[in-house]
Structures are given as C-alpha cells and as structure tokens.
Amino acid sequence: MTTAAQTATIETKSEQKNGTTGTTGTAGGTGRSTQGGATTVSGGSAGVAEPAATRGRTSIADVVVVKIAGMAAREIPGVYDMGGGLSRTIGAVRDRVPGGRPNVGRGVKVEVGERQTAIDLDLVVEYGVPIADLARDVRENVIDAVERISGLEVVEVNITVNDVHLPDEEDPERPAEARVE
C-alpha cells in the first residue's frame, strides 16, 4: 500500500521516464503547463489504478481560444465585422478566393497562460448601436464561451472599436447595385 506522498513521487518519476513535461497533480488534482504556444490542462495522475477521466493530459492551443472568442463576439447583434481596416480588406479578398474559408480569428489576439487567458478584440459596430452596451454584451459572451469551452479563466477582454458601419456604406462582400436600369 502506498501513501499519498509516495504516489506523488511515483507519478513524477513516471512522467520523467516518459519524457513529458508540465505540472503534476495527485488523484483528483489539477495541473496545467504551457508547451510551445499551447496550454496543457492536466487532469491529474497516471496509472491503471486511477480513474479513466484523470489519466493523461489535455492541451489547448492558442488558436482554439482565438476561434472561440471570435465566434462568441460575432454572435452579438450590432457587431458588423472584426479586425482593423487592413485585416478586413485582406480578409475580404481571401474570402472571395475559391476554396477560401472565412477567418473567424480576424480581429482577435490572445495571451494564454497556465490557467488564465487575456483577450483583445477589434470590432466594427453597426451605426446606432450603443457602443458601451455592445461592448458589455460582447465581453460577457466571450468570457462565458471561453471559460465554458476551454476551462481557462478569462482575466480580461479588451475591446477596441475601430470603425462604425454606416447603413449607406457599400459592403465589399456584396456587389454594388446598378444606379440605372
């Protein structure tokens, strides 16, 4: 029979032998580590005597948080587009290329730590939408989605409003209507 202290030592030696890195916890513990732009969320210990749910590691890449935040921000009514002027222009061209996919991460920057993340968003809002209310709704939705899906704690969501889309502005994704028939 092993004690809790012996179990922790065995787990550490097992991980060192397998060549893995990161933080180790005992059964039921939680540890996270960062490897090459990805956050590793560890479920606990290794070994056949441990519950299946605690065996192994889960890694979350930064791009995952970017996509979650981008999708959550776009869900809010009043967000017309995301990104600065140049990134929107390049994105519009890229979207028109056959086989191209829309970039849900455009206008999103993240910094991911061991247990926390910070998110920066660049938005274009619809004219007439109260920006303070929109920013609050976007912030709440992004925090909820990222924390629920990734398990990371969101410490801040910084929002920059780069532009306001006016109703009479031409949409680059839609062809201009003919003035005469």
HULIN-V807095 format. One record per backbone hydrogen bond with DSSP energy under -0.5 kcal/mol. NH is the residue of the N-H (numbers start at 1). CO is the residue of the C=O. If there is no record, write none. Layout:
NH | CO
NH | CO
This chain:
7 | 3
8 | 4
9 | 5
10 | 6
11 | 7
12 | 8
13 | 9
14 | 10
15 | 11
16 | 12
17 | 13
18 | 14
19 | 15
19 | 16
20 | 15
25 | 44
29 | 26
31 | 42
33 | 40
35 | 38
38 | 35
39 | 60
40 | 33
40 | 38
41 | 39
41 | 58
42 | 31
42 | 40
43 | 56
50 | 47
54 | 51
55 | 52
56 | 54
58 | 41
60 | 39
61 | 59
62 | 37
64 | 61
65 | 61
66 | 62
67 | 63
68 | 64
69 | 65
70 | 66
71 | 67
72 | 68
73 | 69
74 | 70
75 | 71
76 | 73
79 | 76
80 | 78
80 | 124
81 | 124
83 | 122
88 | 84
89 | 85
90 | 86
91 | 87
92 | 88
93 | 89
94 | 90
95 | 91
96 | 92
96 | 93
97 | 93
97 | 94
100 | 97
104 | 102
106 | 103
108 | 105
109 | 120
111 | 118
113 | 111
113 | 116
117 | 153
118 | 111
119 | 156
120 | 109
121 | 158
122 | 107
123 | 121
123 | 160
124 | 81
125 | 163
126 | 78
127 | 165
129 | 126
134 | 130
135 | 131
136 | 132
137 | 133
138 | 134
139 | 135
140 | 136
141 | 137
142 | 138
143 | 139
144 | 140
145 | 141
146 | 142
147 | 143
148 | 144
149 | 145
150 | 146
151 | 146
151 | 147
152 | 146
153 | 115
155 | 117
155 | 153
156 | 117
158 | 119
160 | 121
162 | 123
162 | 160
163 | 123
165 | 125
166 | 164
169 | 166
172 | 170
174 | 171
